Each structure stands twice: as C-alpha cells, then as structure tokens.
Amino acid sequence: MQEIISELNQIVSRERVIDDRAILTTYLRPASGYTPGESEPVLPIAVVRPPTTDHVSQILKFANDNGVPIVSFGGGTSLSGGLTSSKPSILLDMSQMNNIVSVSLENSIATVQAGATIETLNSVAQTGKVFVGHDPEIAGTTFGGAIATNGRGYLSAKYGSMGDQIQGLEVVLASGEIVTGSSIKDSYSSGLNVSNIFVGTEGIYGVITQAQISLFPEAEERRHYALEFPSFQHGFLGIQRLFAEGINPAMVNFVESAQDSEDNKIVVDSMSKAVLHLSLEGPSLAVDEEEAKVWDLVSQLGARDLGPTEAQQFWVNRHRPNEERSVSQADTALKINTAVPPSRVLELRQQAINIFDIAGIHVEDCSILGRPEMFSLGIPSGQTEISEENLREAAEAVMTIAVDMGGAVEHSYGIGVRLNRPYANQLGEGGLQLAKSLKEALDPNGILNPGKILLD
C-alpha cells in the first residue's frame, strides 16, 4: 500500500494524496435502500485530488499497469452505490477539477471540468441570461457525476436528461489515453458519437474530466402551479393528456402520498389525493395559451387549484440547501424509479402495490417525474420487521415487470451496485455480452469502478 501512495505522491503533490483513515471514512457512501449483500464497502487505499486531465491520465496509467482499482468521486451525491468499492482502490476525487473553462453565448455552450457543480455554472451563466437545463434533486451535484449516471432533474420534461444536454466530452481511458468527443452534437452522420459511450455508464469505460454543456436562454416567464387531483389515476390521465395536446411543461412533479390516504397506506384502488406541481415557461403569450389549455383539461378531471403560494413554495423549497428541505431522503428506505410505456404505468402501479402488500411492505408514495413514463415508488424507512432480502425480492419483482413491459429499471439515480442484477435482465443476454465486450476492450484489466453496472 505504501508503494502505491509513494508513487501517487510522485504524480501529484503530496498534499493532494490523502491516506488518513479518519478522512478516508468520510468518503464512504452507502446505496439507498437494499444492497446486493455480497460485500461491504471498504476504505480506499488513498484519495487523490488531481488538478488536471494530464494528472488523471498519469494516475490511470499507473493504476492500470499495477492492477489497482480506480473509483471516481465527484459531489458524493450518488444514491445507487456508485461511489463504493468492495476492493481496496484509489479514489479519484474530482472536486478540485472544478473550473468553468469557458462560456460561449454565441454557441450556447459552456466547457466545464468534471468537478464543477451545476450551481456554479448557473451562477456564471445567468450574467448572460442563459442557464443549465439540468436541475438535480440534490444540491452539489457535479457535471461528471450527472453525466456518468445520465441523471434526470426537475426540468427534464422539457430539457431531457443530463446526457441530452452535452455537446462533447473529454475522457481518460484506463490506459491513460485521453479521448475527446465532438463538440458538434448533431454531426451524427460522421460516424460514432464517442461521447455517448460514457454517458450513463458510471465510469466503467473511462473517467470523464471535461464536458461541453448546452446552455438555454432564460424564459421570458416561468409560472408554477399546484393542482390537487382526486386520485393518482385522475392526475396521471391529466399528465398524459397534457403531452398529447402538445403542451411542453418545464417541470412535472406528481405525487400520491400515503399521508393523504385514509389509513396512511397506498392501496391499488385508493382514492387518496395526488398533487401535481407543474411549471410552464416561455414567451408570456405562449404561456398564456398553454395555461388556458391546462385549466380546461385538468378541470375536466376534477383538479383543484391549490393556489400560487403553494405552487411557489414548492419551487422555493426545491432549491434550498439539502439540509433545509422539508422532506429528507433519509425518510425513504428505498426509491424505485422505473420507466415504462405510459400506457402501462397504471398497470405497473397496481402490480407493484400488490407485490409490496403481499410482502407486508407499505408503499409511501407513487409519483411521476418529468414525463408520463417516469414512474416511481417510495418505501418508507422504519419498517423494522421487513428484512433486506424481502425488500430486495419485492423491488426486483417490480423491476422485472417493468422490463417485461418494455421499460427500464432506473430513470434518475443510475445503476451502481444496487441495480446491476435487474439491469442485466434489462440488457438481455446479447446486450450484456456487448457491454462486457466493450468493457474488456476499453478496460482489459478491469480497474475502472469494478462491480458497478455489469455483473462480474
């Protein structure tokens, strides 16, 4: 171990290499909800804070030559176990590669280092009346982490996932080779879009060091709405109709909560109220037209306007520091974020609730984030009588149904270690073999983020 640390000290300055056990412990990040159970996270050999892409290249080349695993660490906001390791590893802390390299208003592109946060770029971009279309659930999210997980935020209804908003990437391969993707995003006819290989694959193919990000013009007006529906079914039908009518909302956040049900429990045919937080943005006249369509549509489904104060408060609360939020992620033991064809969402909801009910597990909430196909369930913490094995079996049964419906096992948080088994089912035998073949070609020694996404 000491030889590894000594070599790292030669690559970067000594103060950028950390091997103090107390500090190393602060980098451990558990997965949200159940874990596969085969192994527990172990302390890294050392944390290294490289200042440049060249330093990352040298570190990876050394690690590859010596068979030492590498785990990339950005803002530490992963909820899927993507930052943990079951083997002694070098943890590559990208937080000091946090520069906004350039902002081109003419091209609507910003070039950022992987450790830069969305908030930092927005604070710079707002002087040019532009902004980043990714609005993540957790403050402090870095671009490297958001791209590696292809994260979806609160504005994904209009602007898509983080991966939809990149124009090009700079990536270091396990060999130390530096690869740069095209900055002209739409030139797909020229062949392979290299950057796409590294979007959503959580660092198993290469370490993202820099990205070119699309910037969007500030809207002339953004209006927020809070609409209460008689049931999840009514509200979901409303969301489907919004999109079918060509309405393009900036934010869709629709939640059916057990707290609003009669017995504090969501059941299949419950008529517990569900609240849709909706945002429209654009030129004032265009927003006026969309607003009129929204009111006409939701009134037919029994929606009640909760008023502008409630609507605005949700938006304000959304953008407070993590520790000041009124709802804590710690209150939820497990979040299942599937994506299925919209026509199958209500069927999936019914089957999922039944599966958890049979297992004796209460469902805390059902929700839609962004688009109608993005369906989630929340399982509350504090159900001490529920074993991790039962929780895992029920969750994976739901994800299997989602895959069988033509869907995906995760739409927001990434795969990490928690979902690699359901993800293998989603890929199928052929897809899994292709992903593994690519891994063997780009990382033949298997040093990059081992144990993530793909089953070993």
Summary of the structure (lengths in Angstrom):
residues: 456
radius of gyration: 22.4
end to end distance: 24.6
largest distance: 70.2
contacts: 1540
relative contact order: 0.13
helix: 38%
strand: 21%
